[in-house]
Amino acid sequence: MNPGPRVKREIRTIEKMIVIWCRDWHHADGTLCHECEDLLSYATERLLRCPFQESKTTCAKCPVHCYKKSMKEKIRAVMRHSGPKMIRLHPLMALRHAFDRLRKTPESEC
């Protein structure tokens, strides 16, 4: 499946957030540790398989819960930590993500 621009942007955003998390908690040199690489791969796979694709809202508002519980807890911790830092480090990405939250929640296809 070839992701559209919206999904590609979401993948870039979550990648930046995981890099911030890993830099602050694991690798100060900016490289991703194995655990964070796995989290990024998992999040990317979930975005690529999202049934809503270009019409999706943020995952927090999504009616379909596609993350395993353990991964959901990890990604929430990453977002809680990195979200406020995104405003300073990647303001345009942070702003676009905030606007995505305003999107209408899609109806569940399941």
C-alpha positions as CSV (number, residue, x, y, z in Angstrom):
1,M,0.0,0.0,0.0
2,N,1.3,3.4,-0.9
3,P,0.5,5.9,1.9
4,G,-0.9,9.3,1.1
5,P,0.6,12.6,2.2
6,R,-1.4,12.7,5.4
7,V,-0.1,9.3,6.6
8,K,3.4,10.1,5.5
9,R,3.2,13.3,7.6
10,E,2.0,11.3,10.6
11,I,4.9,8.9,10.2
12,R,7.4,11.8,10.1
13,T,5.8,13.4,13.2
14,I,5.8,10.2,15.3
15,E,9.4,9.6,14.2
16,K,10.5,13.1,15.5
17,M,8.7,12.4,18.7
18,I,10.4,9.1,19.2
19,V,13.8,10.6,18.4
20,I,13.2,13.3,21.1
21,W,12.2,10.6,23.6
22,C,15.1,8.4,22.9
23,R,17.6,11.3,22.9
24,D,16.3,12.4,26.4
25,W,16.0,8.9,27.9
26,H,18.3,6.5,26.1
27,H,20.8,7.8,23.5
28,A,22.0,11.4,23.9
29,D,23.7,11.2,20.5
30,G,20.3,11.3,18.7
31,T,20.4,7.7,17.4
32,L,17.6,5.4,18.2
33,C,18.1,2.5,20.5
34,H,16.7,-0.9,19.7
35,E,13.6,-0.4,21.8
36,C,12.8,2.9,20.1
37,E,13.4,1.5,16.7
38,D,10.9,-1.3,17.4
39,L,8.4,1.3,18.6
40,L,8.9,3.4,15.5
41,S,8.5,0.3,13.3
42,Y,5.3,-0.7,15.2
43,A,3.8,2.8,15.0
44,T,4.6,3.1,11.3
45,E,3.0,-0.3,10.6
46,R,-0.1,0.7,12.5
47,L,-0.4,4.0,10.5
48,L,0.1,2.2,7.2
49,R,-2.7,-0.3,8.1
50,C,-5.1,2.4,9.4
51,P,-8.5,1.8,7.8
52,F,-9.1,5.6,7.7
53,Q,-5.9,6.6,6.0
54,E,-6.2,10.2,4.7
55,S,-9.4,10.9,6.6
56,K,-8.0,9.9,9.9
57,T,-8.0,12.0,13.0
58,T,-5.3,11.6,15.7
59,C,-4.9,8.1,17.0
60,A,-6.1,9.2,20.5
61,K,-9.5,10.1,19.0
62,C,-9.8,7.0,16.8
63,P,-12.7,4.6,17.3
64,V,-10.5,1.7,16.3
65,H,-7.9,0.6,18.8
66,C,-5.2,-1.0,16.8
67,Y,-2.2,-0.7,19.3
68,K,-1.4,-3.6,21.7
69,K,-1.8,-2.4,25.2
70,S,1.9,-2.4,26.0
71,M,2.7,-0.4,22.8
72,K,-0.1,2.0,23.5
73,E,1.4,2.8,26.9
74,K,4.8,3.3,25.4
75,I,3.6,5.6,22.7
76,R,1.5,7.6,25.2
77,A,4.6,8.1,27.3
78,V,6.6,9.3,24.2
79,M,3.8,11.7,23.3
80,R,3.4,13.1,26.8
81,H,7.2,13.7,26.9
82,S,7.8,14.9,23.4
83,G,4.6,16.7,22.6
84,P,5.5,19.9,24.4
85,K,9.0,19.8,23.0
86,M,7.7,19.5,19.5
87,I,6.3,23.1,19.7
88,R,9.8,24.4,20.1
89,L,11.8,21.9,18.0
90,H,9.3,21.2,15.1
91,P,6.6,23.9,15.3
92,L,5.0,23.3,12.0
93,M,4.6,19.6,12.6
94,A,3.2,20.3,16.1
95,L,0.7,22.8,14.7
96,R,-0.4,20.4,11.9
97,H,-0.9,17.6,14.5
98,A,-2.9,20.0,16.7
99,F,-5.2,20.8,13.7
100,D,-5.6,17.1,13.0
101,R,-7.1,16.7,16.4
102,L,-9.9,19.0,15.3
103,R,-10.8,16.6,12.5
104,K,-14.1,14.8,12.8
105,T,-13.8,11.4,14.3
106,P,-14.3,8.8,11.6
107,E,-17.0,6.2,11.9
108,S,-15.7,2.8,12.8
109,E,-15.5,0.4,9.9
110,C,-15.4,-2.7,12.1
